[in-house]
């Protein structure tokens, strides 16, 4: 598989456009969890850190799953990864 066979569905920038909604959804899930275990509400700083951290992980996973039209950028081996990187660098260099 070469670079021309890959087509990006959503870039990191695209995912970043909905970052606020991702954080809102994470906050809702944490709120639901806090309803089950009220001790979670005792540390607001921890909640904020959890929202940011979980939202970041979700964003990364969305880029991983939607960054390519076939689902995941599966590489057969290390040489394939290197070849794709070389192709990208050559394309950027105009070669």
FIDREN-610605 format. One record per residue (C-alpha): residue in three letters; x negated, y negated, z. Coordinates in nm, 4 decimals, decimal comma, padded with zeros to 6 digits. Each point is the difference from the previous one (the first is absolute). Example, Ala and Ser with C-alpha at 12.3 -4.5 7.8 and 13.67 -1.06 7.14 Angstrom:
<martis>
<marti><residuo>ala</residuo><xx>-01,2300</xx><yy>00,4500</yy><zz>00,7800</zz></marti>
<marti><residuo>ser</residuo><xx>-00,1370</xx><yy>-00,3440</yy><zz>-00,0660</zz></marti>
</martis>
This chain:
<martis>
<marti><residuo>unk</residuo><xx>00,0000</xx><yy>00,0000</yy><zz>00,0000</zz></marti>
<marti><residuo>unk</residuo><xx>-00,1417</xx><yy>-00,3361</yy><zz>-00,0930</zz></marti>
<marti><residuo>unk</residuo><xx>00,0825</xx><yy>-00,3571</yy><zz>00,0846</zz></marti>
<marti><residuo>unk</residuo><xx>00,2261</xx><yy>-00,0445</yy><zz>-00,3032</zz></marti>
<marti><residuo>unk</residuo><xx>00,2261</xx><yy>00,2839</yy><zz>00,1226</zz></marti>
<marti><residuo>unk</residuo><xx>00,0765</xx><yy>-00,1814</yy><zz>00,3240</zz></marti>
<marti><residuo>unk</residuo><xx>00,2603</xx><yy>-00,2701</yy><zz>00,0294</zz></marti>
<marti><residuo>unk</residuo><xx>00,0534</xx><yy>-00,1878</yy><zz>00,3223</zz></marti>
<marti><residuo>unk</residuo><xx>00,3582</xx><yy>-00,0185</yy><zz>00,1251</zz></marti>
<marti><residuo>unk</residuo><xx>-00,0639</xx><yy>-00,2214</yy><zz>00,3018</zz></marti>
<marti><residuo>unk</residuo><xx>-00,3165</xx><yy>-00,1791</yy><zz>00,0971</zz></marti>
<marti><residuo>unk</residuo><xx>-00,1134</xx><yy>-00,0964</yy><zz>00,3471</zz></marti>
<marti><residuo>unk</residuo><xx>00,1116</xx><yy>-00,3540</yy><zz>-00,0842</zz></marti>
<marti><residuo>unk</residuo><xx>00,3485</xx><yy>00,1285</yy><zz>-00,0844</zz></marti>
<marti><residuo>unk</residuo><xx>00,0202</xx><yy>00,1847</yy><zz>00,3305</zz></marti>
<marti><residuo>unk</residuo><xx>-00,1284</xx><yy>-00,3075</yy><zz>00,1814</zz></marti>
<marti><residuo>unk</residuo><xx>00,2970</xx><yy>-00,1981</yy><zz>-00,1356</zz></marti>
<marti><residuo>unk</residuo><xx>00,2305</xx><yy>00,2167</yy><zz>00,2127</zz></marti>
<marti><residuo>unk</residuo><xx>-00,2294</xx><yy>00,0111</yy><zz>00,3035</zz></marti>
<marti><residuo>unk</residuo><xx>00,2490</xx><yy>-00,2032</yy><zz>00,2066</zz></marti>
<marti><residuo>unk</residuo><xx>00,2773</xx><yy>00,2508</yy><zz>-00,0679</zz></marti>
<marti><residuo>unk</residuo><xx>-00,2326</xx><yy>00,2873</yy><zz>00,0880</zz></marti>
<marti><residuo>unk</residuo><xx>-00,0847</xx><yy>-00,1669</yy><zz>00,3313</zz></marti>
<marti><residuo>unk</residuo><xx>00,3709</xx><yy>-00,0643</yy><zz>00,0669</zz></marti>
<marti><residuo>unk</residuo><xx>00,0799</xx><yy>00,3670</yy><zz>-00,0617</zz></marti>
<marti><residuo>unk</residuo><xx>-00,2828</xx><yy>00,1095</yy><zz>00,2302</zz></marti>
<marti><residuo>unk</residuo><xx>00,1221</xx><yy>-00,2420</yy><zz>00,2684</zz></marti>
<marti><residuo>unk</residuo><xx>00,3481</xx><yy>00,1533</yy><zz>-00,0233</zz></marti>
<marti><residuo>unk</residuo><xx>-00,1413</xx><yy>00,3506</yy><zz>00,0406</zz></marti>
<marti><residuo>unk</residuo><xx>-00,2068</xx><yy>-00,1071</yy><zz>00,3007</zz></marti>
<marti><residuo>unk</residuo><xx>00,3072</xx><yy>-00,1694</yy><zz>00,1493</zz></marti>
<marti><residuo>unk</residuo><xx>00,1933</xx><yy>00,3256</yy><zz>-00,0367</zz></marti>
<marti><residuo>unk</residuo><xx>-00,2850</xx><yy>00,1868</yy><zz>00,1649</zz></marti>
<marti><residuo>unk</residuo><xx>-00,0032</xx><yy>-00,2572</yy><zz>00,2810</zz></marti>
<marti><residuo>unk</residuo><xx>00,3710</xx><yy>00,0643</yy><zz>00,0540</zz></marti>
<marti><residuo>unk</residuo><xx>-00,0906</xx><yy>00,3623</yy><zz>00,0687</zz></marti>
<marti><residuo>unk</residuo><xx>-00,3022</xx><yy>-00,0869</yy><zz>00,2129</zz></marti>
<marti><residuo>unk</residuo><xx>00,0317</xx><yy>-00,3508</yy><zz>00,1533</zz></marti>
<marti><residuo>unk</residuo><xx>-00,3618</xx><yy>00,0047</yy><zz>00,1222</zz></marti>
<marti><residuo>unk</residuo><xx>-00,1019</xx><yy>-00,0845</yy><zz>-00,3556</zz></marti>
<marti><residuo>unk</residuo><xx>00,1462</xx><yy>-00,3491</yy><zz>00,0475</zz></marti>
<marti><residuo>unk</residuo><xx>-00,2372</xx><yy>-00,0700</yy><zz>00,2902</zz></marti>
<marti><residuo>unk</residuo><xx>-00,2897</xx><yy>-00,0913</yy><zz>-00,2252</zz></marti>
<marti><residuo>unk</residuo><xx>00,0976</xx><yy>-00,2488</yy><zz>-00,2755</zz></marti>
<marti><residuo>unk</residuo><xx>-00,3584</xx><yy>-00,0268</yy><zz>-00,1272</zz></marti>
<marti><residuo>unk</residuo><xx>-00,0113</xx><yy>00,3751</yy><zz>-00,0530</zz></marti>
<marti><residuo>unk</residuo><xx>00,3284</xx><yy>-00,0144</yy><zz>-00,1897</zz></marti>
<marti><residuo>unk</residuo><xx>-00,1362</xx><yy>-00,2738</yy><zz>-00,2301</zz></marti>
<marti><residuo>unk</residuo><xx>-00,3199</xx><yy>00,1955</yy><zz>-00,0587</zz></marti>
<marti><residuo>unk</residuo><xx>00,2027</xx><yy>00,3126</yy><zz>-00,0738</zz></marti>
<marti><residuo>unk</residuo><xx>00,2206</xx><yy>-00,1860</yy><zz>-00,2494</zz></marti>
<marti><residuo>unk</residuo><xx>-00,3023</xx><yy>-00,1396</yy><zz>-00,1851</zz></marti>
<marti><residuo>unk</residuo><xx>-00,1901</xx><yy>00,3299</yy><zz>00,0074</zz></marti>
<marti><residuo>unk</residuo><xx>00,2906</xx><yy>00,2188</yy><zz>-00,1083</zz></marti>
<marti><residuo>unk</residuo><xx>00,0997</xx><yy>-00,2455</yy><zz>-00,2736</zz></marti>
<marti><residuo>unk</residuo><xx>-00,3584</xx><yy>00,0074</yy><zz>-00,1296</zz></marti>
<marti><residuo>unk</residuo><xx>00,0026</xx><yy>00,3812</yy><zz>-00,0125</zz></marti>
<marti><residuo>unk</residuo><xx>00,3355</xx><yy>00,0005</yy><zz>-00,1802</zz></marti>
<marti><residuo>unk</residuo><xx>-00,1322</xx><yy>-00,2543</yy><zz>-00,2516</zz></marti>
<marti><residuo>unk</residuo><xx>-00,3072</xx><yy>00,2139</yy><zz>-00,0650</zz></marti>
<marti><residuo>unk</residuo><xx>00,2122</xx><yy>00,3093</yy><zz>-00,0517</zz></marti>
<marti><residuo>unk</residuo><xx>00,2316</xx><yy>-00,1860</yy><zz>-00,2374</zz></marti>
<marti><residuo>unk</residuo><xx>-00,2969</xx><yy>-00,1064</yy><zz>-00,2108</zz></marti>
<marti><residuo>unk</residuo><xx>-00,1248</xx><yy>00,3599</yy><zz>00,0073</zz></marti>
<marti><residuo>unk</residuo><xx>00,3330</xx><yy>00,1469</yy><zz>-00,1115</zz></marti>
<marti><residuo>unk</residuo><xx>00,1198</xx><yy>-00,2723</yy><zz>-00,2366</zz></marti>
<marti><residuo>unk</residuo><xx>-00,3332</xx><yy>-00,1211</yy><zz>-00,1346</zz></marti>
<marti><residuo>unk</residuo><xx>00,0171</xx><yy>00,2443</yy><zz>-00,2883</zz></marti>
<marti><residuo>unk</residuo><xx>00,2839</xx><yy>00,1134</yy><zz>-00,2216</zz></marti>
<marti><residuo>unk</residuo><xx>-00,0531</xx><yy>00,3676</yy><zz>00,0775</zz></marti>
<marti><residuo>unk</residuo><xx>00,0289</xx><yy>-00,0427</yy><zz>00,3759</zz></marti>
<marti><residuo>unk</residuo><xx>-00,3484</xx><yy>00,0360</yy><zz>00,1410</zz></marti>
<marti><residuo>unk</residuo><xx>-00,3430</xx><yy>-00,0727</yy><zz>-00,1401</zz></marti>
<marti><residuo>unk</residuo><xx>-00,1187</xx><yy>00,3593</yy><zz>00,0258</zz></marti>
<marti><residuo>unk</residuo><xx>-00,3623</xx><yy>00,0463</yy><zz>-00,0947</zz></marti>
<marti><residuo>unk</residuo><xx>-00,1278</xx><yy>00,3443</yy><zz>-00,0847</zz></marti>
<marti><residuo>unk</residuo><xx>-00,3487</xx><yy>-00,0628</yy><zz>00,1321</zz></marti>
<marti><residuo>unk</residuo><xx>-00,2577</xx><yy>-00,2622</yy><zz>00,0927</zz></marti>
<marti><residuo>unk</residuo><xx>-00,1192</xx><yy>-00,0314</yy><zz>-00,3603</zz></marti>
<marti><residuo>unk</residuo><xx>00,3511</xx><yy>-00,0998</yy><zz>-00,1113</zz></marti>
<marti><residuo>unk</residuo><xx>00,0132</xx><yy>-00,2764</yy><zz>00,2617</zz></marti>
<marti><residuo>unk</residuo><xx>-00,3386</xx><yy>-00,1258</yy><zz>-00,1153</zz></marti>
<marti><residuo>unk</residuo><xx>00,1087</xx><yy>00,0120</yy><zz>-00,3645</zz></marti>
<marti><residuo>unk</residuo><xx>00,3141</xx><yy>-00,2039</yy><zz>00,0719</zz></marti>
<marti><residuo>unk</residuo><xx>-00,2053</xx><yy>-00,2576</yy><zz>00,1907</zz></marti>
<marti><residuo>unk</residuo><xx>-00,2477</xx><yy>-00,0230</yy><zz>-00,2879</zz></marti>
<marti><residuo>unk</residuo><xx>00,2879</xx><yy>-00,0468</yy><zz>-00,2461</zz></marti>
<marti><residuo>unk</residuo><xx>00,1489</xx><yy>-00,2754</yy><zz>00,2144</zz></marti>
<marti><residuo>unk</residuo><xx>-00,3321</xx><yy>-00,1802</yy><zz>00,0336</zz></marti>
<marti><residuo>unk</residuo><xx>-00,0611</xx><yy>00,0268</yy><zz>-00,3747</zz></marti>
<marti><residuo>unk</residuo><xx>00,3480</xx><yy>-00,1344</yy><zz>-00,0691</zz></marti>
<marti><residuo>unk</residuo><xx>-00,0608</xx><yy>-00,2941</yy><zz>00,2343</zz></marti>
<marti><residuo>unk</residuo><xx>-00,3337</xx><yy>-00,0651</yy><zz>-00,1693</zz></marti>
<marti><residuo>unk</residuo><xx>00,1677</xx><yy>00,0038</yy><zz>-00,3407</zz></marti>
<marti><residuo>unk</residuo><xx>-00,1891</xx><yy>00,3068</yy><zz>-00,1207</zz></marti>
</martis>
